[in-house]
């Protein structure tokens, strides 16, 4: 993390949505958002990257202590240490990141019982990080933060649907149980990787729920967001484009993972410039 190159592969992989969505920001602000997203990626993978839950809990506890150092001192990790001055100046940023960290723990059974429970979980997780991102992008507007939080939760749901095949191969099902029950499915119907009409119908319903959440988020977008609004604007356009690709594939997602090519991401990011 010592390099000052804001395009450093460790936290800003070329070709990713965030790489292109932040292109319109100035150097320092862009770097801060890329560092923030790198932190979120680093902590989110912890439960899946360790076999011992005790080790995972210890790692998350260490990150919590690092976040607490934002207000009480100076974090030790190079990533948070560089973000420290900006986070100290962003009202409530440390508390929001701690709230996001809470959702990295294994989800409780009630959290994914239905769409509302899942949405609340995503809103506390990526939604909280999005609020901090809006602060770092230079906006203190509460409406702008609420808009980006809702959009981030909707985009997380989109990724959850898109990655259903990858999760199934890891014996994980993240869709709400109410959706499975409505289509007469159990988790084994996914983890056995058998594409059936019932499973495909469930994924279509999940796609419809995703589209509704994206539309709800877009309706919250305030006017006059300026340059800070280009980041969520670009991400929202990318999300809508990816959802159209899933729809065109008729949600055949057990054996493939659909992504937008870099040039498409760049195109959607450029178009967002004219919406802010």
ZAGUDREN-323584 format. One record per residue (C-alpha): residue number from 1; x, y, z. Coordinates in steps of 0.2 Angstrom, whole numbers, plus 5000, padded with zeros to 4 digits. Layout:
NUM/X/Y/Z
...
END
This chain:
1/5000/5000/5000
2/5015/5011/5000
3/5013/5016/4982
4/5004/5033/4979
5/4998/5026/4962
6/4978/5027/4963
7/4977/5014/4951
8/4987/5001/4961
9/4981/4984/4957
10/4980/4979/4975
11/4965/4990/4978
12/4959/4996/4961
13/4959/4982/4949
14/4958/4988/4931
15/4942/4982/4923
16/4931/4983/4939
17/4916/4993/4941
18/4923/5004/4954
19/4939/5007/4943
20/4928/5015/4930
21/4915/5023/4941
22/4927/5034/4950
23/4936/5040/4935
24/4927/5057/4935
25/4933/5061/4953
26/4949/5070/4956
27/4965/5061/4961
28/4964/5062/4980
29/4945/5058/4982
30/4946/5044/4969
31/4960/5036/4979
32/4950/5037/4995
33/4935/5029/4987
34/4946/5015/4980
35/4954/5012/4997
36/4937/5012/5005
37/4931/4999/4993
38/4947/4989/4995
39/4944/4989/5014
40/4926/4982/5011
41/4932/4969/5000
42/4946/4963/5012
43/4934/4961/5027
44/4920/4953/5017
45/4930/4939/5012
46/4936/4934/5029
47/4922/4921/5034
48/4924/4912/5017
49/4943/4913/5018
50/4946/4904/5035
51/4940/4887/5040
52/4940/4890/5058
53/4926/4902/5064
54/4936/4907/5079
55/4950/4913/5068
56/4937/4923/5057
57/4930/4931/5072
58/4947/4936/5078
59/4951/4944/5062
60/4935/4953/5062
61/4938/4959/5080
62/4955/4965/5074
63/4947/4976/5061
64/4935/4982/5073
65/4949/4988/5084
66/4957/4997/5069
67/4940/5006/5066
68/4939/5012/5084
69/4957/5019/5082
70/4950/5031/5069
71/4942/5041/5083
72/4954/5036/5097
73/4971/5037/5089
74/4979/5031/5073
75/4975/5014/5064
76/4990/5002/5061
77/4984/4995/5045
78/4992/5005/5030
79/4975/5006/5021
80/4965/5013/5036
81/4980/5024/5041
82/4980/5032/5024
83/4961/5035/5025
84/4962/5041/5043
85/4963/5060/5040
86/4948/5059/5028
87/4938/5047/5039
88/4941/5059/5054
89/4933/5073/5044
90/4918/5063/5038
91/4904/5064/5052
92/4900/5047/5058
93/4911/5037/5046
94/4919/5026/5059
95/4902/5021/5066
96/4895/5017/5049
97/4910/5006/5045
98/4908/4997/5061
99/4889/4994/5057
100/4895/4987/5040
101/4907/4976/5049
102/4893/4969/5059
103/4885/4961/5044
104/4901/4951/5039
105/4897/4939/5053
106/4887/4924/5047
107/4869/4929/5044
108/4857/4924/5057
109/4842/4913/5051
110/4830/4928/5052
111/4841/4939/5041
112/4837/4930/5025
113/4820/4924/5029
114/4812/4936/5017
115/4816/4950/5005
116/4814/4963/5018
117/4826/4955/5030
118/4839/4953/5016
119/4837/4971/5010
120/4839/4977/5028
121/4855/4967/5030
122/4862/4973/5013
123/4857/4991/5018
124/4867/4989/5034
125/4882/4982/5025
126/4886/4989/5008
127/4873/5003/5011
128/4883/5010/5026
129/4899/5009/5016
130/4891/5019/5002
131/4886/5032/5014
132/4904/5034/5019
133/4909/5034/5000
134/4897/5049/4997
135/4905/5058/5012
136/4922/5055/5005
137/4916/5060/4987
138/4913/5077/4995
139/4894/5077/4998
140/4886/5080/5015
141/4869/5079/5009
142/4858/5066/5018
143/4847/5063/5003
144/4862/5059/4993
145/4869/5047/5006
146/4852/5038/5007
147/4851/5037/4988
148/4868/5029/4987
149/4864/5017/5002
150/4849/5011/4993
151/4858/5009/4977
152/4872/4999/4985
153/4860/4987/4993
154/4851/4984/4976
155/4868/4981/4968
156/4873/4969/4981
157/4857/4960/4978
158/4861/4960/4959
159/4878/4952/4963
160/4869/4939/4974
161/4858/4934/4960
162/4872/4934/4947
163/4883/4923/4958
164/4870/4910/4963
165/4880/4897/4953
166/4897/4900/4961
167/4889/4901/4978
168/4880/4884/4975
169/4896/4876/4970
170/4902/4881/4987
171/4887/4874/4995
172/4880/4891/5000
173/4863/4898/4996
174/4860/4917/4999
175/4843/4919/4992
176/4829/4922/5005
177/4820/4906/5011
178/4803/4914/5007
179/4808/4914/4988
180/4813/4895/4989
181/4797/4891/4998
182/4786/4900/4985
183/4793/4889/4971
184/4794/4873/4981
185/4813/4873/4982
186/4825/4869/4995
187/4844/4873/4996
188/4848/4856/4989
189/4840/4861/4973
190/4853/4874/4971
191/4869/4865/4978
192/4866/4850/4967
193/4867/4861/4952
194/4852/4854/4943
195/4844/4868/4933
196/4825/4865/4933
197/4810/4875/4928
198/4806/4879/4946
199/4823/4885/4950
200/4824/4896/4934
201/4807/4903/4939
202/4814/4908/4956
203/4829/4916/4948
204/4817/4926/4937
205/4807/4932/4953
206/4824/4937/4961
207/4828/4947/4945
208/4812/4955/4946
209/4815/4960/4964
210/4832/4966/4960
211/4825/4977/4946
212/4812/4984/4958
213/4826/4989/4971
214/4836/4997/4957
215/4821/5008/4952
216/4817/5012/4970
217/4835/5018/4972
218/4835/5028/4956
219/4819/5037/4962
220/4828/5043/4977
221/4842/5052/4967
222/4842/5070/4972
223/4845/5084/4959
224/4861/5093/4958
225/4873/5080/4965
226/4887/5087/4954
227/4903/5077/4952
228/4900/5067/4968
229/4884/5060/4960
230/4894/5052/4945
231/4900/5037/4955
232/4883/5031/4960
233/4876/5036/4944
234/4889/5025/4935
235/4887/5011/4946
236/4868/5011/4944
237/4870/5011/4925
238/4882/4997/4926
239/4870/4987/4937
240/4855/4990/4925
241/4865/4984/4910
242/4871/4969/4920
243/4853/4965/4925
244/4848/4966/4906
245/4861/4953/4902
246/4855/4941/4915
247/4837/4943/4908
248/4843/4940/4891
249/4851/4924/4897
250/4835/4919/4905
251/4844/4917/4922
252/4854/4902/4916
253/4866/4905/4930
254/4871/4889/4938
255/4885/4885/4926
256/4890/4903/4921
257/4894/4919/4928
258/4889/4934/4918
259/4899/4950/4918
260/4900/4966/4908
261/4916/4968/4898
262/4928/4983/4903
263/4923/4993/4887
264/4904/4992/4892
265/4909/4997/4910
266/4918/5012/4903
267/4904/5017/4892
268/4891/5017/4906
269/4903/5027/4917
270/4905/5040/4903
271/4886/5041/4900
272/4884/5044/4919
273/4894/5060/4917
274/4879/5068/4909
275/4867/5063/4923
276/4875/5071/4938
END
